[in-house]
Amino acid sequence: MASGAQTGAFRGFRTRWALLLSAAGGLAVFASSPPLDAWPLAFLGPGLLVLALTGRRLRSSFGCGLVFGLALFVPLLSWLINVAWYAWAALAGAEALIFALVVIGQRLLLELPGWPALVAAWWVAAEALRDRWPFAFPWGRLAMSQSVAPDVRWVAVGGAPLLSFLVALTSTMAARYVLRVLAGGSRSRGSVAAALAAVVTAGLVFAGGLLPVDPVGGAPTATVAAIQGNVPRARNLPQLLNDSQVTQNHVATTDALAAAVKAGRLPAPDVVIWPENSTNLDPREYPEIYADLAGAVAAVGKPILVGEVLQNPERNVGQLWVPGAGPTAIYVKRELVPFGEYIPFRSIISSFSSLPSLQPVNFTPGRDPVVFDVGKIRLGDVICYEVGFDDLVRSEVNAGANLLALQSNDADFELDGQLGETEQQTAMARIRAIESDRALVYASTTGESTVISPTGAVIARTGIWQRAILDERVPLVSYRTLADRVGAWPEYVLVLVTVLALGLAVVTLRRRRNQPDVSGV
């Protein structure tokens, strides 16, 4: 327990030091993610927050949570400054406030036996909440900082929630050791036992790198190409993305691919992936755009998955264009970007900002996964923001996809050379590849575009703000990992454990308050 002797060790711990520990914890979790990518620091964050909260009152715990949240989300989301400073401030502030509120629950859990595991489960529950409410924003998860870490292979067993739990558990077990040392010295029986438990936990978590979760031997292969056509580099991107120049860039780059294939410099791809927003002009409404796309398909002689915006209703889609058949099946983006593809509280925001005018009509979301049949390829698609959501990627695999595509437009967030957003999405894409044991093709308008193997390794990548072609052979894996088969159950179980433990903690707290004071007897 963190109460009793251990809480007593922190009884005189000044609030300013607790706030400094909270800030250090938030900064550690931020630094563990791209662009800094110092993944070991993720194992410090949860433990530092435990040390900050130990012995705190609930009101003080809220303050520690707010400081931790600001230290995490303000730098993590700094790329939003390219949209608007107030968008950055509002989203980072809202995420920090939500984190601070739920941290009060973590403080209650510290009063229960077995609190290191309960606090680790709390991290999963807190991430699950942010993934769904109030606007569904899955950035800042512990698991997504581990794309190049040895423990990352746990995601193929229980998905991102299991990995977040294990990272947090390793950290809280170390925090328990620190508390035991502060309470009784490093040589006490409790300290030695806590040290041993922490070391064993860390060893088991990092042993995840040895898990045999990537049996791709004997799988058929296919050649896939990603086209990065680039867009004009300017600040009026909403207008530029509605200009035919973007489409023409992707057509010209695809023509270059076709010429390279014909000259024998590149292998002929089985399918070509264009990014999100490679045309924002509906081909059904603009004959010249339709002709451009049809010409690109004819030139390369292979199916192209084109990122389009369709009208009436307005939808963000990936549409497969097939030689001789033209536009065929479409995948409609299911998880829309708040304040980007739809505007919450539109009338209120319009009273003080022009932001809603950038998206006058809310997009209509899709509902179902779509798997495109391209010969031996069964292509599952997610669009940009959707890569952060466990269920969306999983649904494509469970629908039969043996190859994944991620179509993205990152131009809005890279205007000042910031790479945070695109590198954070690349890390998520690598996690998804490992989680489902699928190769993944990430096509971006401006970069970085990547081809990722089922092991999470980057086979090929582009730079940013340049035209580029990726043309690589990848395996087509058809079996499903344990993570895809068990689905969201690990997350549900950990959330349920957290809720039940919080209920027990509240009951325990009330009983303590109702006990008569016999200290003077």
C-alpha positions as CSV (number, residue, x, y, z in Angstrom):
1,M,0.0,0.0,0.0
2,A,1.0,3.6,-0.5
3,S,-0.6,4.6,2.8
4,G,0.7,4.0,6.3
5,A,4.4,4.1,6.7
6,Q,5.1,5.0,3.0
7,T,2.6,7.9,3.0
8,G,4.2,9.0,6.2
9,A,7.5,9.2,4.5
10,F,6.0,11.8,2.1
11,R,3.9,13.5,4.8
12,G,6.2,16.5,4.8
13,F,6.8,16.5,1.0
14,R,6.3,20.1,-0.2
15,T,3.6,20.7,-2.8
16,R,6.1,22.5,-5.1
17,W,8.2,19.3,-5.2
18,A,5.2,17.2,-6.0
19,L,4.4,19.6,-8.9
20,L,8.0,19.4,-10.2
21,L,7.8,15.6,-10.1
22,S,4.5,15.8,-12.0
23,A,6.0,18.1,-14.6
24,A,9.0,15.8,-15.0
25,G,6.7,12.8,-15.5
26,G,4.6,14.6,-18.2
27,L,7.7,15.7,-20.0
28,A,9.1,12.2,-19.8
29,V,6.1,10.7,-21.5
30,F,6.2,13.5,-24.1
31,A,9.9,12.8,-24.8
32,S,9.3,9.1,-25.2
33,S,7.2,9.8,-28.3
34,P,8.2,11.3,-31.6
35,P,9.8,13.6,-32.6
36,L,12.3,12.9,-29.7
37,D,11.5,9.2,-29.6
38,A,13.3,8.5,-26.3
39,W,11.1,5.5,-25.6
40,P,12.8,4.4,-22.3
41,L,11.5,7.7,-20.7
42,A,7.9,6.3,-20.9
43,F,8.9,4.0,-18.0
44,L,9.5,7.0,-15.8
45,G,6.3,9.0,-16.3
46,P,3.7,6.9,-14.4
47,G,6.1,6.2,-11.5
48,L,7.0,9.9,-11.1
49,L,3.3,10.7,-11.0
50,V,2.8,8.1,-8.2
51,L,5.6,9.7,-6.2
52,A,4.0,13.1,-6.7
53,L,0.5,11.9,-5.6
54,T,1.6,9.9,-2.6
55,G,0.3,11.6,0.6
56,R,-1.5,14.3,-1.4
57,R,-5.1,15.5,-0.7
58,L,-7.5,15.1,-3.6
59,R,-7.4,18.8,-4.4
60,S,-3.6,18.8,-4.6
61,S,-3.8,15.6,-6.7
62,F,-5.9,17.5,-9.2
63,G,-3.1,20.1,-9.4
64,C,-0.5,17.5,-9.9
65,G,-2.5,15.9,-12.7
66,L,-3.0,19.2,-14.4
67,V,0.7,19.9,-14.4
68,F,1.5,16.4,-15.7
69,G,-1.1,16.8,-18.4
70,L,0.1,20.2,-19.5
71,A,3.7,19.0,-19.6
72,L,2.7,16.1,-21.8
73,F,0.1,17.6,-24.2
74,V,1.4,21.1,-24.8
75,P,4.7,20.0,-26.4
76,L,3.2,16.8,-27.9
77,L,0.6,18.7,-29.9
78,S,2.8,21.7,-30.7
79,W,2.4,21.0,-34.5
80,L,-1.2,22.3,-34.1
81,I,0.3,25.8,-34.1
82,N,0.3,25.6,-37.9
83,V,-3.5,25.5,-37.8
84,A,-4.1,28.1,-35.1
85,W,-2.5,28.9,-31.8
86,Y,-5.9,28.7,-30.1
87,A,-6.5,25.3,-31.6
88,W,-3.3,24.1,-30.0
89,A,-4.1,25.8,-26.7
90,A,-7.7,24.5,-26.6
91,L,-6.9,20.9,-27.4
92,A,-3.8,20.6,-25.1
93,G,-5.7,22.4,-22.3
94,A,-8.8,20.2,-22.7
95,E,-6.7,17.0,-22.7
96,A,-4.7,18.2,-19.6
97,L,-7.9,19.0,-17.8
98,I,-9.5,15.6,-18.5
99,F,-6.3,14.0,-17.3
100,A,-6.3,16.0,-14.1
101,L,-9.8,15.0,-13.3
102,V,-9.2,11.3,-13.7
103,V,-5.9,11.5,-11.7
104,I,-8.1,12.0,-8.6
105,G,-9.1,8.4,-9.2
106,Q,-5.5,7.3,-9.3
107,R,-4.9,9.0,-6.0
108,L,-7.7,6.9,-4.5
109,L,-6.3,3.7,-5.9
110,L,-3.0,4.3,-4.0
111,E,-4.8,3.5,-0.8
112,L,-5.5,-0.1,-1.9
113,P,-3.4,-3.2,-1.6
114,G,-1.9,-4.1,-5.0
115,W,-1.9,-0.5,-6.1
116,P,0.9,-0.8,-8.7
117,A,-1.3,-3.1,-10.8
118,L,-4.4,-1.1,-10.2
119,V,-2.6,2.2,-11.2
120,A,-1.3,0.5,-14.4
121,A,-4.9,-0.6,-15.2
122,W,-6.0,3.0,-14.5
123,W,-3.6,4.2,-17.3
124,V,-5.5,2.0,-19.7
125,A,-8.8,3.3,-18.5
126,A,-7.7,6.9,-18.7
127,E,-6.5,6.3,-22.3
128,A,-9.7,4.5,-23.2
129,L,-11.6,7.6,-22.0
130,R,-9.6,10.0,-24.0
131,D,-9.9,7.8,-27.1
132,R,-13.7,8.2,-26.9
133,W,-14.6,11.4,-25.0
134,P,-15.3,14.2,-25.5
135,F,-14.1,14.3,-29.1
136,A,-12.1,11.0,-29.4
137,F,-8.4,12.0,-29.5
138,P,-6.0,9.0,-29.0
139,W,-2.7,10.9,-28.9
140,G,-0.3,10.5,-25.9
141,R,-0.8,6.8,-25.2
142,L,2.0,5.0,-23.5
143,A,1.9,2.1,-26.0
144,M,2.4,4.4,-29.0
145,S,5.8,5.6,-27.6
146,Q,7.2,2.0,-27.9
147,S,7.3,1.5,-31.7
148,V,11.0,0.8,-31.7
149,A,11.3,-0.7,-28.1
150,P,11.9,-4.4,-27.4
151,D,8.6,-4.7,-25.5
152,V,6.5,-3.6,-28.5
153,R,5.7,-7.2,-29.6
154,W,3.2,-7.4,-26.7
155,V,0.8,-5.5,-29.0
156,A,0.4,-8.7,-31.1
157,V,-0.8,-10.5,-27.9
158,G,-3.2,-8.0,-26.4
159,G,-3.1,-4.9,-28.5
160,A,-2.0,-1.4,-27.5
161,P,-4.0,-1.5,-24.2
162,L,-1.9,-4.4,-23.0
163,L,1.3,-2.7,-23.9
164,S,0.2,0.5,-22.1
165,F,-0.6,-1.6,-19.0
166,L,2.8,-3.3,-19.0
167,V,4.7,0.0,-19.4
168,A,2.8,1.6,-16.6
169,L,3.2,-1.5,-14.4
170,T,6.9,-1.5,-14.8
171,S,7.0,2.1,-13.8
172,T,4.7,1.7,-10.8
173,M,6.6,-1.3,-9.5
174,A,9.7,0.8,-9.5
175,A,7.8,3.6,-7.7
176,R,6.8,1.1,-5.0
177,Y,10.4,0.3,-4.5
178,V,11.3,4.0,-4.1
179,L,8.5,4.4,-1.5
180,R,9.7,1.4,0.4
181,V,13.2,2.8,0.5
182,L,12.0,6.1,1.8
183,A,9.9,4.4,4.4
184,G,12.4,1.9,5.8
185,G,15.7,2.2,4.0
186,S,17.2,0.2,1.1
187,R,18.1,-2.8,3.2
188,S,14.7,-3.4,4.8
189,R,12.9,-6.6,3.9
190,G,10.1,-4.7,2.2
191,S,12.6,-2.7,0.1
192,V,14.5,-5.9,-1.0
193,A,11.2,-7.6,-1.9
194,A,10.0,-4.5,-3.8
195,A,13.3,-4.3,-5.7
196,L,13.1,-8.0,-6.7
197,A,9.5,-7.6,-7.9
198,A,10.4,-4.5,-9.9
199,V,13.3,-6.2,-11.6
200,V,11.3,-9.4,-12.4
201,T,8.4,-7.2,-13.8
202,A,10.8,-5.3,-16.1
203,G,12.5,-8.5,-17.2
204,L,9.2,-10.1,-18.2
205,V,8.0,-6.9,-20.0
206,F,11.2,-6.5,-22.0
207,A,11.2,-10.3,-22.8
208,G,8.3,-9.4,-25.1
209,G,10.9,-8.9,-27.8
210,L,11.4,-12.7,-27.8
211,L,7.8,-13.5,-28.4
212,P,7.2,-15.6,-31.6
213,V,4.5,-13.4,-33.0
214,D,5.7,-12.8,-36.6
215,P,5.4,-16.1,-38.6
216,V,5.5,-14.6,-42.1
217,G,7.6,-17.4,-43.7
218,G,5.9,-18.9,-46.8
219,A,3.5,-16.0,-47.2
220,P,2.9,-14.9,-50.7
221,T,4.3,-11.5,-51.7
222,A,3.2,-8.5,-53.8
223,T,4.8,-5.3,-55.0
224,V,3.1,-2.1,-53.8
225,A,3.8,1.5,-54.7
226,A,3.1,4.7,-52.7
227,I,2.9,8.0,-54.6
228,Q,3.8,11.2,-52.8
229,G,2.9,13.9,-55.2
230,N,3.5,16.9,-52.9
231,V,1.4,20.1,-52.7
232,P,2.2,23.8,-53.1
233,R,3.9,24.9,-49.9
234,A,1.9,27.8,-48.6
235,R,-0.4,28.8,-45.7
236,N,-3.7,28.9,-47.6
237,L,-3.7,25.1,-47.8
238,P,-7.5,24.7,-47.7
239,Q,-7.7,26.6,-51.0
240,L,-4.7,24.8,-52.5
241,L,-6.1,21.4,-51.7
242,N,-9.2,22.3,-53.7
243,D,-7.0,23.1,-56.6
244,S,-6.3,20.7,-59.5
245,Q,-2.6,21.2,-59.1
246,V,-2.5,18.6,-56.2
247,T,-4.1,16.0,-58.4
248,Q,-1.8,16.9,-61.3
249,N,1.2,16.4,-59.1
250,H,0.1,12.9,-58.2
251,V,-0.7,12.1,-61.9
252,A,2.8,13.3,-62.9
253,T,4.5,11.3,-60.2
254,T,2.5,8.2,-61.2
255,D,3.5,8.8,-64.9
256,A,7.1,8.8,-63.7
257,L,6.5,5.5,-61.9
258,A,5.0,4.1,-65.1
259,A,8.1,5.3,-67.1
260,A,10.5,3.8,-64.6
261,V,8.6,0.4,-64.8
262,K,8.7,0.5,-68.6
263,A,12.4,1.2,-68.5
264,G,13.1,-1.6,-66.1
265,R,14.3,0.6,-63.3
266,L,11.5,-0.3,-60.9
267,P,9.3,-3.5,-60.6
268,A,5.7,-3.3,-61.8
269,P,3.5,-2.8,-58.8
270,D,0.4,-4.8,-58.1
271,V,-1.4,-1.8,-56.6
272,V,-0.6,1.9,-56.3
273,I,-1.6,3.9,-53.2
274,W,-2.3,7.7,-53.4
275,P,-2.6,9.7,-50.2
276,E,-5.6,11.3,-48.6
277,N,-6.8,14.5,-50.4
278,S,-4.9,13.6,-53.5
279,T,-8.0,15.2,-55.0
280,N,-10.4,17.3,-53.1
281,L,-12.4,17.9,-56.2
282,D,-15.1,15.2,-56.7
283,P,-14.3,13.4,-60.0
284,R,-18.0,12.9,-60.6
285,E,-18.5,16.7,-60.6
286,Y,-15.2,17.7,-62.5
287,P,-14.7,15.9,-65.8
288,E,-11.1,17.1,-66.0
289,I,-10.3,15.5,-62.7
290,Y,-11.9,12.3,-63.8
291,A,-9.8,12.4,-67.0
292,D,-6.6,13.0,-65.0
293,L,-7.3,10.0,-62.7
294,A,-8.3,7.7,-65.6
295,G,-5.2,8.7,-67.4
296,A,-2.9,7.9,-64.5
297,V,-4.6,4.5,-64.1
298,A,-4.1,3.8,-67.8
299,A,-0.5,4.9,-67.7
300,V,0.6,2.6,-64.9
301,G,-1.8,-0.2,-66.0
302,K,-2.6,-1.1,-62.3
303,P,-5.3,-0.3,-59.8
304,I,-4.8,2.9,-57.9
305,L,-6.4,3.6,-54.4
306,V,-7.1,7.4,-54.7
307,G,-7.8,9.6,-51.7
308,E,-10.8,11.7,-52.7
309,V,-13.4,14.1,-51.2
310,L,-16.9,13.2,-52.6
311,Q,-19.8,15.6,-52.4
312,N,-23.5,15.2,-51.6
313,P,-22.9,14.1,-48.9
314,E,-19.4,15.3,-48.2
315,R,-17.2,12.3,-47.5
316,N,-13.5,11.6,-47.1
317,V,-12.9,8.4,-49.0
318,G,-10.4,6.0,-50.5
319,Q,-11.6,4.9,-53.9
320,L,-10.2,2.1,-56.0
321,W,-9.7,3.0,-59.7
322,V,-9.2,-0.1,-61.9
323,P,-7.9,-0.1,-65.5
324,G,-10.7,-0.5,-67.9
325,A,-13.4,-0.1,-65.2
326,G,-12.7,3.3,-63.7
327,P,-13.8,4.2,-60.2
328,T,-15.1,1.2,-58.3
329,A,-15.5,0.4,-54.5
330,I,-15.0,3.1,-51.9
331,Y,-14.0,3.1,-48.2
332,V,-15.5,6.1,-46.3
333,K,-13.5,7.4,-43.4
334,R,-15.3,6.4,-40.2
335,E,-13.6,8.5,-37.4
336,L,-13.7,12.1,-38.4
337,V,-11.3,14.8,-37.1
338,P,-13.0,17.2,-34.6
339,F,-12.6,20.8,-35.7
340,G,-11.2,19.5,-39.0
341,E,-13.9,17.4,-40.7
342,Y,-16.7,18.4,-38.4
343,I,-17.1,21.4,-36.1
344,P,-18.5,20.7,-32.6
345,F,-20.3,23.7,-31.1
346,R,-20.3,25.4,-34.5
347,S,-22.6,28.3,-33.6
348,I,-20.6,29.1,-30.4
349,I,-17.2,29.0,-32.0
350,S,-18.5,31.1,-35.0
351,S,-19.2,33.9,-32.6
352,F,-15.5,34.5,-31.9
353,S,-13.5,32.6,-34.6
354,S,-13.5,32.1,-38.4
355,L,-12.4,28.5,-37.9
356,P,-15.8,27.0,-38.8
357,S,-15.6,28.7,-42.2
358,L,-12.7,26.3,-43.1
359,Q,-15.2,23.5,-43.0
360,P,-18.7,25.0,-43.8
361,V,-20.4,21.5,-44.0
362,N,-19.7,18.6,-41.7
363,F,-18.4,15.5,-43.3
364,T,-20.5,12.3,-43.2
365,P,-18.7,9.4,-41.6
366,G,-18.7,5.8,-43.0
367,R,-19.8,2.9,-40.9
368,D,-18.2,-0.3,-42.2
369,P,-14.7,-1.7,-43.0
370,V,-14.0,-2.2,-46.7
371,V,-11.5,-4.7,-48.1
372,F,-10.5,-4.1,-51.7
373,D,-9.9,-7.2,-53.9
374,V,-6.8,-6.6,-56.1
375,G,-5.8,-10.0,-57.3
376,K,-4.1,-11.9,-54.5
377,I,-4.1,-8.6,-52.4
378,R,-6.9,-8.0,-50.0
379,L,-6.3,-4.3,-49.2
380,G,-7.7,-2.8,-46.0
381,D,-7.7,1.0,-45.7
382,V,-7.7,3.6,-42.9
383,I,-7.4,7.3,-43.4
384,C,-5.0,9.5,-41.5
385,Y,-6.4,10.1,-38.0
386,E,-8.0,6.6,-37.9
387,V,-4.6,4.9,-37.4
388,G,-4.8,5.9,-33.8
389,F,-8.0,3.9,-33.1
390,D,-7.5,0.2,-32.2
391,D,-10.9,-1.0,-33.5
392,L,-10.7,0.6,-36.9
393,V,-7.5,-1.1,-38.0
394,R,-8.5,-4.3,-36.3
395,S,-11.8,-4.4,-38.2
396,E,-10.0,-4.2,-41.6
397,V,-7.9,-7.2,-40.6
398,N,-10.8,-9.2,-39.3
399,A,-12.7,-8.5,-42.5
400,G,-9.9,-10.3,-44.4
401,A,-7.2,-7.7,-45.2
402,N,-3.8,-9.2,-45.9
403,L,-2.2,-5.7,-46.5
404,L,-3.0,-2.4,-44.9
405,A,-2.9,1.1,-46.4
406,L,-2.8,4.4,-44.5
407,Q,-3.7,7.4,-46.6
408,S,-2.8,10.7,-45.0
409,N,-2.5,14.4,-45.7
410,D,0.0,16.0,-43.3
411,A,0.6,19.3,-45.1
412,D,-1.4,21.4,-42.6
413,F,1.0,20.5,-39.8
414,E,4.4,20.7,-41.5
415,L,4.5,24.3,-42.7
416,D,7.2,25.4,-40.3
417,G,9.2,22.2,-40.7
418,Q,7.6,20.5,-37.8
419,L,7.6,16.7,-38.0
420,G,5.8,15.8,-34.8
421,E,2.5,14.9,-36.3
422,T,3.7,12.8,-39.2
423,E,6.3,11.1,-37.1
424,Q,3.7,10.3,-34.4
425,Q,1.5,8.8,-37.1
426,T,4.4,6.8,-38.4
427,A,5.0,5.4,-34.9
428,M,1.3,4.5,-34.7
429,A,1.5,2.8,-38.1
430,R,4.5,0.7,-37.0
431,I,2.6,-0.4,-33.9
432,R,-0.4,-1.4,-36.1
433,A,1.8,-3.4,-38.4
434,I,3.2,-5.4,-35.5
435,E,-0.2,-5.7,-33.8
436,S,-1.8,-7.4,-36.8
437,D,1.3,-8.8,-38.4
438,R,0.6,-7.0,-41.7
439,A,2.7,-4.9,-44.0
440,L,1.5,-1.3,-44.1
441,V,1.8,1.3,-46.8
442,Y,1.6,4.9,-45.5
443,A,1.1,7.3,-48.3
444,S,1.2,11.1,-47.5
445,T,0.8,14.1,-49.7
446,T,3.9,15.8,-48.4
447,G,5.7,13.0,-46.4
448,E,6.9,11.2,-44.6
449,S,5.5,8.3,-46.6
450,T,6.7,4.8,-45.6
451,V,6.4,1.1,-46.4
452,I,6.4,-0.9,-43.1
453,S,7.0,-4.6,-42.7
454,P,5.0,-6.9,-40.5
455,T,7.8,-6.6,-37.9
456,G,7.3,-2.8,-37.7
457,A,10.6,-2.2,-39.5
458,V,10.6,0.7,-42.1
459,I,11.4,-0.8,-45.4
460,A,11.5,2.5,-47.3
461,R,10.6,6.1,-46.5
462,T,10.6,9.5,-48.2
463,G,11.6,12.9,-47.1
464,I,9.0,15.7,-46.7
465,W,7.9,18.4,-49.1
466,Q,9.0,16.5,-52.2
467,R,7.7,14.3,-54.9
468,A,8.6,10.7,-54.3
469,I,7.9,7.1,-55.3
470,L,8.1,4.1,-53.0
471,D,8.0,0.7,-54.8
472,E,8.6,-2.3,-52.6
473,R,7.8,-6.0,-52.3
474,V,5.9,-7.0,-49.1
475,P,4.4,-10.2,-47.6
476,L,0.7,-10.9,-47.7
477,V,-0.1,-12.4,-44.3
478,S,-3.6,-13.9,-43.9
479,Y,-3.6,-15.4,-40.4
480,R,-4.8,-13.3,-37.4
481,T,-2.8,-12.5,-34.4
482,L,-4.1,-13.2,-30.9
483,A,-4.6,-9.4,-30.5
484,D,-6.9,-9.3,-33.5
485,R,-8.8,-12.4,-32.3
486,V,-9.4,-11.2,-28.7
487,G,-10.2,-7.7,-29.9
488,A,-11.0,-5.1,-27.3
489,W,-11.4,-7.6,-24.4
490,P,-8.0,-6.8,-22.7
491,E,-9.0,-3.1,-22.6
492,Y,-12.5,-3.9,-21.3
493,V,-11.2,-6.1,-18.6
494,L,-8.6,-3.5,-17.4
495,V,-11.3,-0.8,-17.5
496,L,-13.6,-3.0,-15.4
497,V,-10.9,-3.7,-12.9
498,T,-10.2,0.0,-12.6
499,V,-13.9,0.9,-12.0
500,L,-14.4,-1.9,-9.4
501,A,-11.2,-0.8,-7.6
502,L,-12.3,2.8,-7.6
503,G,-15.6,1.7,-6.1
504,L,-13.7,-0.2,-3.4
505,A,-11.4,2.8,-2.8
506,V,-14.4,5.1,-2.3
507,V,-16.0,2.7,0.2
508,T,-12.7,2.3,2.1
509,L,-12.3,6.1,2.3
510,R,-15.8,6.6,3.7
511,R,-15.3,3.9,6.3
512,R,-12.1,5.6,7.4
513,R,-13.8,9.0,7.7
514,N,-16.7,7.4,9.7
515,Q,-14.4,5.7,12.3
516,P,-14.3,7.4,15.7
517,D,-11.1,9.2,16.6
518,V,-9.6,7.3,19.5
519,S,-6.1,9.0,19.3
520,G,-6.6,10.7,22.6
521,V,-8.0,7.7,24.5
